[in-house]
Every structure is written in structure tokens, then in C-alpha cells.
Amino acid sequence: SIPAESHRLLAKAAIRRIAHKQLDKYSSIVPSEQLQAALKYHTLPPTLQTELWSKYGGSSPPNTWWDALERLREISGDDSSRLWRMVLEHPMTDYVPMQCQNCGHEVPDVASGLGVEDIDLGLSEVEPEIDDGVLELRGGWFRGRPRAAKILQLDCPKCHFRTRWYRSSHPQVILKPYRWGRLCGEQEDLRLALANYLGIKVRTCVPLDWDHIWSEFGTGSERSGTSTLSKEEWHVLDDNARNFAVRLDEGIGGWTGVFGIHPDPSYCQDLT
């Protein structure tokens, strides 16, 4: 049998890998200029423009995500907490299931092996092609297991349209407004970029054995020359993140530990 000390060393190595994987995201946050260009890149669908104009007002419907974000900044004024809550509740940062880009038929993000395999859904992994216009293709977890850096191709069982979708950390890809999947990993990449751009303090929350990730928003202020925030001053404003424990029966993972991670050690915490 493996000695107990070896177990501890292996556990420490695994935890350090998880932590440094998240810290790498902070060190590679997209520059503000690149995020700004991505926010201005896509023209929003007319129905979405009308929906946002009706909800948030303004002199005219927002043509791009940039216009929509500027409207949120106008509404919130100097209240950063209100601004961040509106950003998290905005379609710009919504969770969007992988789906058919023609009819909207969704691919369930539940672990394969629970009765429905990829092939049963018309889903397959294929190599990218020039026409895909791929930007920063990456791998990532989907349907309960890690995926290679490939295109996920869906032959829709409802309308027979073929959708080609992929994981990416590039904001121009994440911000596609036409039924483009935006899973929790992409959500957090985008939120981290937006938080950095807007000067909002956030830390990343990572379960040690769970296919999920979310962020907490810090509302504390610096005291006595230190940036330490008390536990009560970190808030989860995203209902999907706050209630992730209701998904424990989906076979995606367990809940043995949850860490709050940030480049500033004083913001790091065992949240279990």
C-alpha cells in the first residue's frame, strides 16, 4: 500500500496544480484594448437590441456589447457593486448551453454514462477547418469529461442542421451573440477580463473534484495599509454559481473542498 505521507505529497501536488492553473488565467488576462475591440466587434441581433433597450433604457438600442456595457456604467454611476451585479445579470455574461445554431436545440451538459452518450445526441469531436475561423482553440471539460482542443460538431436531431462549436478563451469568440455556447469556463474567463477592465475585485472559486468554476466579488476596502478582506465581504452574485450544489446528483463530481484563488495571497481562502 502507498504510505500516508505519499498520499499527502500527491494531494499537495494536485492542489498546487489546480491553484496554479487558475493563477495562470490572472497572468494572461486579455489587455483592455483587446477586450474593448471584442465588445465592439459583433452586431447584436435586432431582437436582443430591442430587449436590452426596453430593460435598460437609453437614447437608442445598443448596437454592440460595448454600447450595452456603456449603458450599464451610466446607470450605476460610481456604485461598483451595482455595476458588477448588472454585468453578472446581463445577457453579455449569461451561461449559454451548447446548442444547434439554427433551431436552438440544446446539448445537455451532463456526464455521459448516465444513459446518453455523445453519439446518441449527434455529437462528435472533429479537427478544425479553415472556414471555422478558429481563435485560441482550447480543450476543456464538457459532459463530465475532459475534451481535446477540437471542434465539437452537432448534427441536430431536430432540424438536421450541422453546428460546429469550440471552446476558446478569446473574448471575441466568447461574446458571439448568435446561440454560441458559453459554458462556465468561458463565463469566468469573460468575467475576469471584464472585472479587470472595470477595476472590480474578484477571486476565482474552484471545487477540487467538481466540473465547475465561479467567482466572488469583493466589497471590502483596504485597512491599515493591507488589502485583506474579511470573509463576510466576499459575495456570490450569480445564482447558478451559488446553487451549484443542487447538481450533485448529475455524476459530474463531489464536493470535498472548495478554494478561493487570487494572485494576492490575502484574498485566498479555503471556502469548503
C-alpha positions in Angstrom: 0.0 0.0 0.0 1.1 3.6 -0.5 2.3 5.3 2.7 0.2 8.1 4.2 2.9 10.6 3.6 3.0 9.8 -0.1 -0.8 10.4 -0.2 -0.2 13.8 1.4 2.5 14.7 -1.1 0.4 13.7 -4.1 -2.6 15.6 -2.7 -0.5 18.8 -2.3 0.8 18.4 -5.8 -2.7 18.0 -7.2 -4.0 21.1 -5.3 -1.0 23.2 -6.4 -1.7 22.2 -10.0 -5.3 23.4 -9.6 -4.3 26.6 -8.0 -1.6 27.5 -10.5 -3.9 26.7 -13.4 -6.2 29.4 -12.1 -3.3 31.8 -11.4 -2.2 31.4 -15.0 -5.6 32.9 -16.0 -4.9 36.0 -14.0 -1.4 36.4 -15.6 -2.9 36.1 -19.1 -6.0 38.4 -18.8 -6.6 40.0 -22.1 -5.4 43.6 -22.4 -8.1 46.2 -22.1 -7.7 47.2 -25.8 -8.4 43.7 -27.0 -11.4 43.3 -24.8 -12.7 46.7 -26.0 -12.3 45.6 -29.6 -14.1 42.3 -28.9 -17.0 44.2 -27.2 -17.4 46.3 -30.3 -16.9 43.5 -32.9 -20.3 41.8 -33.0 -23.6 43.5 -34.1 -26.3 42.3 -31.7 -29.4 40.6 -33.1 -32.3 43.1 -33.5 -34.5 41.2 -31.0 -31.7 41.4 -28.4 -31.1 45.1 -29.1 -34.8 45.8 -28.5 -34.9 43.6 -25.4 -31.9 45.5 -23.9 -33.3 48.9 -24.8 -36.6 48.1 -23.2 -34.9 46.9 -20.0 -32.0 49.4 -19.6 -33.3 52.4 -21.5 -31.0 54.9 -23.2 -31.3 57.2 -26.2 -31.2 54.3 -28.7 -30.9 50.5 -28.8 -27.4 49.1 -28.2 -25.8 48.1 -31.4 -22.9 46.2 -29.8 -21.9 44.7 -26.4 -19.8 47.8 -25.9 -22.8 50.0 -26.2 -24.7 47.8 -23.7 -21.8 48.0 -21.2 -21.5 51.7 -21.5 -25.2 51.9 -20.7 -24.7 49.9 -17.5 -21.9 52.2 -16.5 -24.2 55.2 -17.0 -26.9 53.6 -14.8 -24.6 52.5 -12.0 -22.6 55.8 -11.7 -19.9 55.4 -9.0 -21.5 52.3 -7.4 -19.2 49.4 -8.4 -21.3 46.8 -6.6 -24.4 47.8 -8.6 -22.4 47.8 -11.8 -21.0 44.3 -11.2 -24.3 42.9 -10.3 -25.8 44.3 -13.5 -22.9 42.8 -15.5 -23.5 39.4 -14.0 -27.2 39.6 -14.7 -26.7 40.8 -18.2 -27.1 38.6 -21.4 -23.5 39.6 -22.2 -22.2 37.2 -19.5 -25.0 34.7 -19.4 -24.4 30.9 -19.4 -25.4 29.7 -22.8 -25.7 25.9 -23.4 -24.0 24.4 -26.4 -26.9 24.2 -29.0 -27.9 24.0 -32.6 -27.3 27.4 -34.1 -30.3 27.0 -36.4 -33.2 25.9 -34.1 -31.6 26.2 -30.6 -31.9 22.6 -29.7 -29.6 22.2 -26.6 -27.0 19.6 -25.8 -27.3 18.6 -22.2 -24.1 19.2 -20.2 -24.5 16.1 -18.0 -22.0 13.3 -17.7 -22.0 10.7 -20.4 -22.5 7.2 -19.0 -25.8 8.2 -17.4 -27.7 6.7 -20.3 -27.0 9.2 -23.1 -23.7 9.1 -25.0 -22.3 11.7 -27.5 -23.3 9.6 -30.4 -26.9 9.4 -29.2 -27.0 13.3 -29.4 -25.4 13.6 -32.8 -22.2 15.0 -31.2 -18.7 14.3 -32.3 -15.2 15.7 -32.0 -13.5 16.8 -35.3 -10.5 18.7 -36.4 -10.8 22.4 -37.2 -11.1 23.6 -40.8 -10.1 27.0 -42.3 -13.7 28.0 -42.6 -14.1 27.7 -38.8 -12.1 30.9 -38.3 -10.7 29.5 -35.1 -9.3 31.8 -32.5 -7.4 30.3 -29.5 -8.9 26.9 -29.7 -8.6 25.1 -26.3 -9.7 21.9 -24.6 -12.0 21.8 -21.6 -14.5 19.8 -19.7 -17.8 19.1 -21.3 -20.5 16.4 -20.4 -18.5 15.2 -17.4 -15.1 14.6 -19.1 -12.1 16.5 -20.4 -12.1 17.2 -24.2 -9.3 17.7 -26.6 -8.7 21.0 -28.3 -11.1 20.2 -31.2 -14.3 21.3 -32.8 -17.5 19.8 -31.3 -19.8 19.1 -34.2 -23.5 18.7 -33.6 -25.7 17.1 -36.3 -29.0 18.3 -34.8 -31.6 15.5 -34.3 -34.4 18.1 -34.5 -33.7 20.2 -37.7 -30.7 18.3 -39.1 -28.6 21.4 -39.2 -24.8 21.0 -38.6 -23.3 23.2 -35.9 -19.5 23.5 -35.3 -18.6 24.9 -31.9 -15.4 25.1 -29.9 -14.0 26.2 -26.5 -11.9 29.4 -26.5 -10.6 32.0 -24.1 -10.7 34.7 -26.7 -13.3 37.4 -25.9 -14.3 37.8 -29.5 -15.4 34.1 -29.6 -16.9 34.1 -26.1 -19.0 37.2 -26.9 -20.6 35.7 -30.1 -24.3 36.6 -29.7 -25.9 34.1 -32.0 -26.6 30.9 -30.0 -22.9 30.4 -29.4 -22.3 28.2 -26.3 -20.8 30.0 -23.3 -20.1 27.5 -20.5 -18.9 28.3 -17.0 -15.3 28.2 -18.0 -15.9 30.8 -20.7 -18.1 32.8 -18.4 -15.4 33.1 -15.9 -12.7 34.0 -18.5 -15.0 36.8 -19.7 -15.9 37.9 -16.2 -12.2 38.1 -15.2 -11.5 40.2 -18.2 -14.4 42.5 -17.5 -13.6 42.8 -13.8 -10.0 43.7 -14.7 -11.2 46.3 -17.3 -13.8 47.8 -14.8 -11.5 47.8 -11.8 -13.6 45.2 -9.9 -12.1 42.9 -7.3 -12.9 39.2 -7.9 -11.4 35.9 -6.9 -12.0 32.5 -8.5 -13.7 29.7 -6.7 -12.7 26.2 -7.6 -14.0 22.9 -6.3 -11.3 20.3 -6.0 -13.3 17.5 -7.7 -16.1 19.2 -9.5 -16.6 20.2 -13.1 -17.5 23.9 -12.3 -15.9 27.3 -11.6 -17.3 30.6 -10.5 -16.2 33.9 -9.0 -16.8 36.0 -5.9 -17.0 39.8 -5.8 -15.1 41.7 -3.1 -16.7 44.7 -1.5 -14.2 45.4 1.3 -11.8 48.3 1.4 -8.1 48.5 2.4 -7.4 48.8 6.0 -4.1 49.8 7.8 -2.1 49.5 4.6 -3.3 46.0 3.9 -5.7 44.7 1.2 -7.1 41.9 3.3 -10.8 41.4 3.0 -12.8 39.6 5.7 -14.8 36.5 4.8 -18.1 38.4 5.0 -17.0 40.9 2.3 -16.9 38.3 -0.5 -20.2 37.8 -2.3 -21.5 35.3 -4.9 -23.9 37.3 -7.1 -24.5 34.6 -9.7 -27.4 32.3 -8.7 -26.1 29.5 -11.0 -22.8 29.5 -9.1 -24.4 29.9 -5.7 -26.7 26.9 -6.2 -24.3 24.6 -7.9 -24.7 22.0 -5.1 -28.1 21.1 -6.4 -26.3 19.4 -9.3 -24.5 16.8 -7.1 -26.7 14.1 -8.5 -25.6 14.6 -12.1 -22.4 12.5 -11.7 -20.1 15.4 -12.5 -18.2 15.3 -9.3 -18.2 15.5 -5.5 -17.7 18.4 -3.0 -14.7 17.6 -0.8 -13.2 21.0 -1.0 -13.6 24.5 -2.5 -10.8 27.1 -2.7 -10.9 30.8 -3.3 -7.9 31.7 -5.5 -6.4 35.1 -6.3 -2.8 36.4 -7.1 -3.0 38.3 -3.8 -2.5 35.7 -1.0 -4.6 37.7 1.4 -7.6 37.1 -0.9 -7.1 33.3 -0.9 -9.2 31.1 1.3 -10.4 27.6 2.0 -14.2 28.0 1.3 -15.3 24.5 1.9 
